[in-house]
Amino acid sequence: MRIAFTMDDLPVYPHLALPEGYTPASVADSIIAGLHRHKVEGVYAFANSWPLDVDPQTATVFDAWISAGHPIGNHTHSHPLLNDVSGDAFIADITAADELLKPWLDRAPQKLFRHPLNLWGNTEAKRSAVNAHIARLGYTPADVTSFFFEWEWDRAWRWLMQTGKTTEAEALKSEFVDFCIVQLAYDQKCCREVFGHDVTGIALGHFVAFLAEVVDPLMGRLRREGIEIVPLAEALADPAYERVGSLVTSSFQVYQQKLSAAAGKELASVAPSSKDLMKRVFALAEPLRPARRGQLVQNKRGPNP
């Protein structure tokens, strides 16, 4: 199996604050160290630029990521959801990030963009307008074939820690690594069904404290399982990705699920063998889950549209 490993929401996952003892810099540094130990290079981090408005010192996190040999892509300024805002507002947000992140974007081998929550637009007008704008700015869109749902595992882990269940919290880390291996195999199987060949997958992680805790054992396990980690450009060369952004959809799904649903066949989001495990993780995460997924930061450019 071949995958590109990517990250979203550099320098900080926007949907909830980091737990005590963690900072955007410490999370990024731990992830950089874990990747380096297992010789995983050139990992794209799709970045939001709003933290630069809140605290210009967060530029040091971008610098550290680039200095470690990992490129940065555009993930919009304030993480709006295309399905929730106007096309014009979303386009303005892309442009703001393009300008603010320019010192780091210009050092990437390829100019790449990723939609927040991988939403391509819930109307044809939005979808086509945003696609045209991305193309005008010289971006190639990069989607995802494997979610690890580590944002939910992060909430579950934090809840266990907060309620004094440290042994269970530690066990959750090993369960997560096992889950990722099963999920990658399942997503590869689904891609084969949808595209008719073994697709070079694109896996996604986020800058959350839990991933900083588990990235080292996760990368080690991927290596031991014989999973080859390749540059994102190599994955995007697979003809399977020619349909990124090609249809209107309201669903929060990975790439192959969107295309399969449009063809009339729904694919489960997790492997059947992981269904009960994920029910438990989601239940543990419930006390820390926000009311909505949208970014809720206030910055110099105003609240998220």
C-alpha positions in Angstrom: 0.0 0.0 0.0 1.2 3.5 -0.9 0.0 6.7 0.8 0.8 10.3 1.1 0.5 11.6 4.7 -0.8 15.1 5.0 -1.8 17.5 7.8 -4.5 20.2 8.1 -4.9 23.3 10.3 -1.3 24.4 10.9 -0.6 26.0 13.3 -3.6 24.9 15.5 -6.8 23.0 15.1 -9.4 25.7 15.3 -12.4 24.0 16.8 -11.3 23.8 20.4 -8.4 25.1 22.6 -5.3 22.9 23.2 -5.2 21.3 26.6 -3.0 22.7 29.4 0.6 22.1 28.8 0.4 22.2 25.0 1.0 25.0 22.6 0.8 25.2 18.8 4.6 25.2 18.7 4.9 22.2 21.0 2.3 20.2 19.0 4.0 21.0 15.7 7.5 20.2 17.2 6.3 16.8 18.5 4.8 16.0 15.1 8.0 17.1 13.3 10.1 15.0 15.6 7.9 11.9 15.1 8.1 12.3 11.3 11.8 12.8 11.4 12.5 9.7 13.5 10.8 7.5 10.9 12.3 9.4 7.9 8.9 10.7 6.7 9.7 13.7 4.5 7.8 16.4 2.6 4.6 16.3 4.5 2.2 19.0 3.3 0.5 21.0 6.1 -2.5 22.9 4.9 -2.5 26.1 6.9 -4.9 28.7 8.0 -3.6 32.3 8.2 -6.0 33.7 10.9 -3.5 33.0 13.7 -1.1 35.5 12.1 -3.8 38.2 12.8 -4.2 37.1 16.4 -0.5 36.6 17.2 2.2 37.3 14.6 4.6 35.2 16.6 2.8 32.1 15.3 4.8 32.6 12.2 7.6 30.8 14.0 5.4 27.6 13.8 5.3 28.0 10.0 9.0 28.6 9.9 9.7 25.4 12.0 7.6 23.3 9.7 9.3 24.6 6.6 12.8 24.3 8.2 12.1 20.7 8.9 11.6 20.1 5.1 7.8 20.0 5.0 5.8 22.3 2.7 2.8 24.3 3.4 -0.5 24.6 1.4 -3.5 27.0 1.5 -6.4 25.9 3.7 -8.1 29.4 3.7 -7.7 32.3 6.1 -10.4 31.6 8.7 -11.5 28.1 8.0 -15.0 28.9 6.7 -17.2 26.0 5.4 -18.1 26.6 1.7 -21.5 25.0 2.3 -22.3 27.6 5.0 -21.0 30.8 3.3 -21.4 32.6 0.0 -19.0 31.8 -2.8 -17.7 35.4 -2.8 -16.9 35.2 1.0 -15.1 31.9 0.5 -13.1 33.2 -2.4 -12.1 36.3 -0.4 -10.9 34.0 2.4 -8.8 32.0 0.0 -7.2 35.2 -1.3 -6.5 36.4 2.2 -4.6 33.2 3.0 -2.8 33.3 -0.4 -1.5 36.8 0.5 -0.6 36.2 4.2 0.9 32.8 3.7 2.9 33.8 0.6 6.4 33.6 2.3 5.8 29.9 3.0 3.6 28.9 0.1 6.3 30.1 -2.3 8.7 27.6 -0.9 6.5 24.6 -1.6 7.3 22.4 -4.6 3.7 22.6 -5.7 1.0 25.2 -4.9 -1.8 23.2 -3.3 -5.2 24.0 -1.8 -7.5 22.0 0.4 -11.1 22.8 1.2 -12.0 23.0 4.9 -13.8 19.7 5.8 -13.2 18.8 2.1 -16.5 20.4 1.2 -16.6 21.3 -2.5 -19.8 23.4 -2.4 -23.5 22.7 -2.0 -24.5 24.6 -5.2 -23.1 24.5 -8.7 -22.5 28.2 -8.6 -20.3 28.0 -5.6 -18.4 24.9 -6.8 -17.6 26.3 -10.2 -16.7 29.8 -9.0 -14.4 28.5 -6.3 -12.8 26.0 -8.7 -12.2 28.9 -11.2 -10.6 31.1 -8.5 -8.3 28.3 -7.2 -7.2 27.7 -10.8 -6.5 31.5 -11.4 -4.3 31.6 -8.3 -2.4 28.6 -9.6 -3.5 26.0 -7.0 -4.1 22.3 -7.5 -6.8 21.0 -5.1 -5.8 18.1 -2.9 -8.5 15.9 -1.3 -8.3 13.0 1.2 -9.0 9.2 0.9 -8.4 8.4 4.6 -9.7 10.2 7.7 -8.3 8.9 11.0 -10.9 10.9 13.0 -8.1 11.9 15.4 -10.1 15.0 16.4 -12.6 12.7 18.0 -9.9 10.5 19.6 -8.4 13.7 20.9 -11.6 14.7 22.7 -12.0 11.1 24.0 -8.5 11.0 25.3 -8.7 14.5 26.9 -12.0 13.5 28.6 -10.5 10.4 30.0 -7.5 12.4 31.3 -9.8 15.1 32.8 -11.9 12.4 34.6 -8.8 10.7 36.1 -8.9 7.6 33.8 -5.3 7.8 32.9 -4.9 4.1 32.2 -7.7 4.1 29.8 -6.4 7.3 28.2 -3.0 5.6 27.6 -4.7 2.5 26.2 -6.6 4.7 23.7 -3.3 5.5 22.0 -2.6 1.9 21.1 -6.2 1.4 20.0 -5.8 4.5 17.7 -2.7 3.1 16.0 -4.5 -0.2 15.4 -7.5 1.6 14.1 -5.4 3.6 11.6 -4.0 0.4 10.0 -7.4 -1.1 9.7 -8.9 2.1 8.3 -6.2 2.5 5.6 -6.8 -1.0 4.4 -10.5 -0.4 4.3 -10.2 2.9 2.4 -7.8 1.2 -0.1 -10.4 -1.4 -0.7 -13.1 1.2 -1.3 -10.8 3.1 -3.7 -10.2 -0.1 -5.6 -14.0 -0.6 -6.0 -14.6 3.0 -7.1 -11.6 3.6 -9.4 -10.8 0.0 -10.5 -7.1 0.1 -9.4 -5.0 0.4 -6.3 -5.0 4.1 -5.7 -2.1 5.9 -4.0 -4.0 7.1 -0.9 -4.0 10.5 0.8 -4.2 10.3 4.6 -5.0 13.2 6.8 -4.0 14.2 10.4 -4.7 17.5 12.3 -2.6 19.5 14.7 -4.2 18.3 17.9 -2.5 17.3 21.1 -3.5 13.6 20.7 -1.7 13.3 17.4 1.4 14.8 18.8 1.3 12.0 21.4 0.8 9.2 18.9 2.5 10.3 15.7 5.8 8.5 16.6 4.2 5.0 17.2 1.9 5.6 14.3 4.7 6.2 11.8 6.6 3.3 13.2 3.7 1.0 12.8 3.1 2.2 9.2 6.7 1.3 8.4 6.5 -2.1 10.0 3.3 -2.9 8.1 5.1 -2.2 4.9 3.0 0.9 4.0 5.1 3.1 1.8 4.8 6.8 2.5 5.2 8.9 -0.6 5.2 12.6 -1.5 1.8 14.2 -2.1 2.8 15.1 -5.6 3.3 11.4 -6.4 -0.2 10.6 -5.1 -1.8 13.5 -7.0 -0.3 12.1 -10.2 -2.7 9.2 -9.9 -5.5 9.7 -12.5 -8.1 8.8 -9.8 -7.7 12.4 -8.5 -8.8 14.1 -11.7 -12.3 14.4 -10.3 -11.5 16.4 -7.2 -14.0 19.2 -6.9 -16.1 17.8 -9.7 -19.6 17.6 -8.2 -21.9 19.4 -5.8 -22.2 17.7 -2.4 -23.3 18.6 1.1 -21.6 15.6 2.7 -18.5 15.5 5.0 -16.9 12.5 3.4 -13.6 11.4 2.0 -13.0 11.5 -1.8 -14.1 8.0 -2.8 -17.2 8.2 -0.6 -18.3 11.4 -2.4 -17.9 9.9 -5.8 -19.5 6.6 -4.9 -22.5 8.4 -3.3 -23.0 10.4 -6.5 -23.0 7.1 -8.4 -25.8 5.8 -6.1 -23.7 3.6 -3.7 -23.1 4.8 -0.1 -19.8 3.6 1.5 -19.5 3.4 5.3 -17.1 5.9 6.8 -15.2 3.4 8.9 -14.3 -0.3 8.4 -17.1 -2.6 9.7 -14.7 -4.1 12.2 -14.1 -0.7 13.7 -17.8 0.3 14.0 -18.2 -0.5 17.7 -14.8 1.0 18.6 -15.7 4.3 17.0 -19.1 4.4 18.7 -17.2 4.2 22.0 -14.7 6.9 21.0 -17.5 9.2 19.8 -19.4 8.6 23.1 -16.3 9.5 25.1 -15.7 12.6 23.0 -19.3 13.9 23.4 -18.7 16.1 26.5 -16.0 18.1 24.6 -17.6 18.2 21.1 -18.5 21.8 20.0 -22.0 22.7 18.9 -20.9 23.1 15.3 -17.9 22.4 13.2 -17.3 25.9 11.8 -14.4 28.0 12.9 -15.4 30.4 15.6 -12.4 32.6 16.0 -12.4 36.4 16.2 -9.6 38.2 14.4 -8.6 41.5 12.9 -10.6 40.7 9.8 -13.7 40.1 11.8 -15.6 36.9 12.8 -15.6 34.0 10.5 -18.2 34.7 7.8 
